[in-house]
């Protein structure tokens, strides 16, 4: 398996893929022309945050976040964030369309088909391939290298070259990828800490430890459910609350991820011998009642109700689950306390986890756009990244003013892959007396202040709606502290191939139905072998071949 260990969250020294390959040194280069030298000097003096070289009106297609609230008289095209960026850059933002997220992809497809594309919009990978093949989008390599801020470049560096690998065609950057935090894809075990303390239970490390805790909660605390699981047992995109990705990973199994086998070949993680073993072993947990057999018909909402009503005290989730929904329970009983862990560990004492792709959406610039347009796009991204790192604090007229990154012009999340761990570790350094509070800013400072308030008086902090940062420091901080003890398995390829476009829905349905039947006892483990054979015959073999070709 391809494994990567993050030795130091927060570091930008991650050896990212080069986006502008350097040529070999030659005598001719040593005698570079005066014009080239002048160009280099000019690029070195570029102000990444300064006004664009000429007035620009950017026509944008965007996804509208309908859940966001705005100040009176403001909206997505006219708010304190958009107006600030516009004033600083001398760019006018015009939304050719801004539609709800559930209709956005259809709107983009219509724009592509009609040939009436805005200057800038975000697309998925399939749409990106289509646009590149048609010569419909601009090469952004030079614009990125020239105008991207040091902060933005450092953020892309944290993705280990994966983000730019997704958008590089013939050595050219044909779109600007989003960056999502990698922490979103690492499952964590959440356990009722107040129950553990009352029963004198130790922190879990092994699967047997988890089973013992589940049984103790059922016997001693009257929990009517054990390990709370939904029918969405595994995910390729992270944030899988109530999934059991961590149980599969303990056996070296990574369903829904394309990984590299011992021979260096790309294989589908759902179809490996390790996954077959994992299914057999997890089935035993269902048979024994550790996992309630009704999980096959549960959705995440039902699971949330079970957890927050006190019917259970153990589940797997994402780092942010310690805040929501778990902190909702504090309003009724401030003594309720949840702990988070990285468990179960392997026999070697390591925590296995698959890692999500940092990028899944891509900002494209319409072919034929001027250099000033491309400059405006990159500089707008510089602002969007910095503003989101600060959570808009420096631009708010009042601390209570609403903020969301989706209020800004581009529907492109720009974070760091190590964003959550790095901020939590920075806050913990101050909490532990290793750094001064003055070293914190933006979200890290907010988390620290929340942590201090919650530790002083959890009930008062919860009443003031100030416990989120406390939860984030504890959960994301654990991810950062345990980074060296994780076997972080990155996909061999995160690409979406042509065969996936037409065949993936059928293959995924086959997989999901087979796995649920095996786990709930409707089918024996031999159904797994039949599934693998069908998966290959229905297009899986073609997909693997396409992925291998893309990686060559």
N, C-alpha and C positions, 0 to 999 in steps of 0.2 A: 504494500500500500504506500501511496505517496504521503509522507508525513512531514509536517512543519511544526516546529515548536517556537512560539513567540517568547523569546527570552526576556524582552523588556518592553512591556506595553508603554506606549507613549513615544518610543523612539521612531525616528523617521529614517533610520539607516537600514532600510529593508531591501536594498538592491532591486529596485523596481526595473521593469522592462524599459529600455531606452526608447524614447519616442523620436529621437533624432540621431540615428546611428552615426558615430564619428568615422570619418574616412581614415585610412592609414596615412601616417605622416610621410610626406614626400618632399623632395627638394623643391618641387613646383609650389607646394603649399607654403614652404618657407619663404618663397618669393611672391607671396600673395599681393594682389594689386592694391593700390592706394584706395580704390573705390571700395573693395571688400573691407579694408580696414575701417573706412569711414562708416560703412554699414554696421559693422560690429560695435563701434563706439555709439552709434545712434541707438542700436537695440539695447545696449547696456544702460543708456540714459532714459529708457522708456519708463514712464510713471504708470504703474499697473492700476492706479486708482484715479489717474487724471482724466480730464475731458478727452473725448475721442477727437481724432484729427480733423474731422469735419462733422457738421450736424447730421444726425442720423434719426430716422424714424423706423423703429423695429416693429414689423407686423408679426404677431405671435399667435400661435395656436396653443391653448393650455387646458389643463384639467382643473376644473373648479372644485375646491374643497367646500362643500355645502355645509359642513359642520362648524366652520370658522365664524366667529363673531367679529364685528368691526366697530370702530368708534362711530358715533352719530355722523351721518353725512358721508361716510367713507365706504368703499367697497373694494373688490379685488383689483380694480384698475386705478383706484384713487385712494391711496392710504399712505400713512406716514413712512412706510418702508419703500414702496414704489416711488413716491415723490422724492425721497432722499436720493435714491440711486439715479433717478432722472436728472435731478439738479446737479449732482456731482459729475456726471458723465456728459451732460448735454445731449441726452438721448430721450426721444419721445417713444413711449411704449403704447402701441395700439393693439388691442386684442381682436384679431380677425374672428376668432371664436374662443369661447371659454365655457366649456360644458362640463356637466357632472361626470365624475370619474367612471360611472357605470356605462356611459355612452361615449366616452372619449375615444376609445379605440376605433369604434365605428366611424366617428367623425373624421379621424385621421385617415382611415382607409378611403373614405369618400374624397378627401382632399387629394390624396395620392392618385386615385383613379381619374378624377376630373382634371388633374394637372393644375389645380388652383391652390397650390401650397402657400402658406404664409412664409415669411422669411425664416422663422424659427419655430420648431415644435419638437416635442419628445415622441419617440417611436419605440416599438418593441424590436427585438432582434430580427424577427422575420421581415418586418417592414423595412428595417435598416438594410438588410441584404438586398431586398427588392429595389430600394432607392439607389444603392451603390451600383448595382448591376445596370441600372438604367441611366447612370451618370447624372442623377437628379440632385445630388448634394455636393457641397463644397469640401475640399480637402482643408482640414483645420490645423494641420501640423505646424505650419509657420506661425499662424496666429496664436496658437497655444504657447509655443516656445518663446514668442516675443512678448506677449501681453499677460500671460498668467502670473499671478502674484506668487511670492515664495510660499505663502500659506497654502494656496491652492495646490501648488506643485507638491508640497510636503504631504498634503492629504492624499493625493494620488499615489505617492510613493508608498504609503502604508498598505496598498492593495497588492504589493509584490508583483506588479505588472499584469495582474489579471484584468483590471478594468480596461487598460489600453489594448490588451490582447483581444478583447471582445470587439473592438472598433477599428482595428488596424487591418487594412486591405492593401496588399502590395507595398507595404512599408509606410502607408499614409494613414493618418488619423482622420477618419471620415465622419466622426461624430464625437460628442463629448459625453462620456458615461456618467451616470449618477454614482454616488458612493453611499452604501448603507453600512451601518455598524455591524461588524462580524459577531458581536456579542448576541445579536438577535437570533443567531443560529445555534447557540450552545444551550442545550437543555440543562436545567438545574432541578434538584430534588427539593421540594418544599415540605416541611414537617411542622406540625403544631408544637412549638417550643414549650409552651406552658404545660402541655400534656407530658412532654418528655421530662421536664423538670419534676413534675408531680410524681411520675412513675420511676424516676431515677434511671432513665435510659441514656445510653451513650450515643455520641454522634455516629451515624451509619457510615460504613465504608464499603461493605460487601453487599451482595444481593441478599444473603442470609440475614444480615442486619436489618435491611429494609423489611423483609418478611416478618421478622420478630417484632418490629415496631408496629407494623400493620395489625398483627394479631393481638398485641398488647392493647392497642387503641380499641379494638373491637371487644376484647374481653373486659378491660378495665374502665374504659371511658364510654362504652355504649355506642361506639361508632357503628353505624349500620352498613357502611361501605368501607372497603379496604383501600387499595391503591386506585385512585379515581382516574379512569381512562375513558376517552371518547372513541367514536368509530374512526376518527381521523388519527390512526395509530402512528403514522410517520409522515414527515414532510420534507420537501426539498428546498423550501424557502424560509425555514426558521420560524420563530414565534409560535411554536407548536404547543400551546398550552393543552395539558391533559393527553399528550402523546406519550409514546414509550420508545422514542428514538434512542434514549440512553440505554435501555435494556438490550436492544439489538446491537448497539455499538460495543457493549461489554463483550459480546461474542465475536467482535471484529466484523460485524455486519452493518452495511450502510445503505439501506433501501432508498430508492429514488435518487441515488447519486451515482454518477459514472466515475468509477475509480480504476486504479491501475493494479493489475494482479502481479503475482510473483515473477511472471515471465515478461512483464513490461507491456502487457496488452490492456486496452481499455475494455472494461467489463461493466455490466449494469449491476450495481450493488444489490438490487433486489433478488438477483438470480444466482447468487453465489452459494457455495456449500456452507459458508458461515451463516447465511440467512436461513438456510434449511434447518441448521442446528438451533438457531435462535427461536424459530417458530416452534420447534418441538419443546424447548425448555420453557418458553413463555406460556405455551398451552398448559403446562403443569401448574402454573400460577393461577390460571383460570379454573382449572379442575379443583384446586385446593381452596378457592374462594378468596385468595389474596386479591385477585382482580375479579370483580363481579361480572358474570357472563352477560349481563344486560348492556355492557359497554358497546355492543355491536349496534345498538339503536340510539345511543346517546350522542347529542351534539355538545358543543362547548358550553352553550347556555345552561343546559341541564347539569353539566358537571360543575359549573360555577355555583349553581343553586345548592348542590350537594355539599360543596366545600364551605360556602359562606353560611350555611344553616347549621353547621356543626355536625353533619352526618359523617364526616370523614376528616382525616388529618394528614393525608399523604398524597402528593401528586407531583408530576413533572411539569415544568413550565419554563417560561422565559424569564430573564433577569428582572423585567419590569413587573412581573406578577406579584412580587413582594409588596408593591404599592397597590396595584389593582389586579384582582379584586380584594386582596387580603386585607388591606388597610380599611376597607369598608366596614369590616367587622369591629373596628375600634370604637365606632360611634355607639354601639350597643354595650360593649364590654372592653374597656381600655386594658384589661389584664390579659387579653388574648395576644399571644406572641407566636410568630412564625420564624423558623430558622430555615436557612438554605444551605445546600451541600452539593458537592460534585461527587455523586455516587450513583450506581455502584462502580467500584474500581475493578480492573482486571486482576488476575492472579498475580501479576507483576506489580500491582499497586498503582497503576496508571489509569487516568480517566480518558477513555476514547471518546472522540466527538467528531462528526463530520462538520465541515465549514461551508457556509453559504457563499454564493458569489457576491462580491461587493457591488456588482452592477447588473441591472436588469432593464433599465430604460436609458434612452440615448437621445441627446439633443442634437438635431441635425439643422444645418443651414442650407437653404435652397441654392441650387447651382445657379451661378450668374450673379450672386450677391457680391457687393463691393468689398474691398479690403476694410473700409470703415465699418461696414456691417459686422464683419468677423471680429474686428477689434472691439466693437460694442458688445458683442456676445460674450467674449472672454472676460472683459472688464466687468460686465454685469455679474458673471459667475464669481469673480473675485469678491464683489460686494456681498453677494448672497451667502457665500461661505462664511465670511467674517461676521456678518450680521447674525447668522444662525449660531455660530460659536458663542456669541455674546447674548443670544436669545433676545436680541433687540433692545437690551437694557439701555445702552447708550443713546438710543434714538427715541425712547419713550418720554413723552411730556409728563407722564405720571406712571409710577411703578405698576399700577393696576391696569394700564392699557393692555388690550388683548394682543397676543403675539402668536404667530405660526409661520413657519417657513413657507407654507403654501400661500401666504399673502403676497409674496414677491413675484416678479414677472415670469420666471421660468418654473415649470412644473418639474423640477429636478432637485432631488435631495442631494446635498453636498455635505457629507460628514467626513469622518475619518474611519478607516476600518477598525482602528483600536480606540475609537472615540470614548465609549462608555468606561472601559477599563482605565484608560489614561486619566479621565476626569475623577473617577472614584479614588484611584491611587493618589492623585494630587491632594484630594480632600483628606484622605487617611494620613498622609504625611504631616499635615497640619494637626490633625486630631491626635496623632502619636507624638507630637512635639518635635518632629524631624524637619519641619519647615514653618515659616511664618505665614500668617493669614494673608499678608500683603502679596504673597506669591500666587494667590488665586484670583481668578477673574471669571466672568461669564457664568456658564452653567456649573463649573466646578465650585465656584464661590457659593452659588445658590444651594447646591447640594450640601456643602459644609455647614452653612447657616441652618439649614433644615435639620441636619443631623444633631447639631448642638441643641437646638430647641426641643427636638423630640426626646433626646436623652435626659434633658432637664425635667420635662413634663409632657409625657406622651399624650395625655388627654387634652391638655391645652393646645399642643401643637396640632393635634388632629382637628380640634374645634376651629382652629385658625387655618385649616387646610394647608398645613405646612409639614407634612410627613413624607411627601414623595421623595425628596432628596435624601432623607434618612434611609428610606428603603433602598434607593439606588446605590448609595455608598456601600451598604452592606452586601448587596447582591453583586453588582458590577465589581466591587472591590475584591470579592472572593475570586472572581474570574481572573482579575489581574494578578492577585497574589499566588494563584495556583497555576499560572501559565506554564511554568517549567514542568509541572507534573501532568500536563495534558498531552495526549497524542492527537494533534489537530490534523485531521485528514481532509485535504483539499481535493476537489474533483479533478480528474484527469482533464476534463473539458466541461465547461459550463455552456457550451454552444447549443443553439437550437438549430437542428438540421432541417433540410427540406422534407424528409420523410416524416419527421416529427410533426410538421404542420398538419399533415393529413391523417397520420396514424396514431398519434400519441393518445388521443382520447380513448380509443378502443383498447390500447395496450394498458393504459392506467386503470380502466374499469376492470379488465381481466385480473390485473394484479390485486387491486383493492378487494374485490369479491373473493378471490382465492384465499388471500391472507386471513380475512375475517372468518371464512368458513373453517379454515384449519384451526384458528385460535378458539373458536367457540364449539369445536367438536363436530361440526356438520360434515367435515371431510377429514380424512386421514392425511398424514404427512406425504403420502405418495401423490396427493393432488399437487404438491409443489413441483414435482418432476413433470407432470402433465402441463402445468402452467408454463414452465420454462420452455418446453417444446413448442407450445402454442405461441408464446411471446416471440420466439425467434421466427416462426413461420408467418406470423401476421405483420412482420415488418421490422422486428427487433434486430435481425441480422443486418438489414440494410442500414439501420440507424448507427449501429456500431461501426460499420464500414465507413460511413460518412464522417463519423467523429474521428476515426483513425486518419482519414484523408485530410481533415482540417488541421490536425496536429502535426502533419508532416511538413 
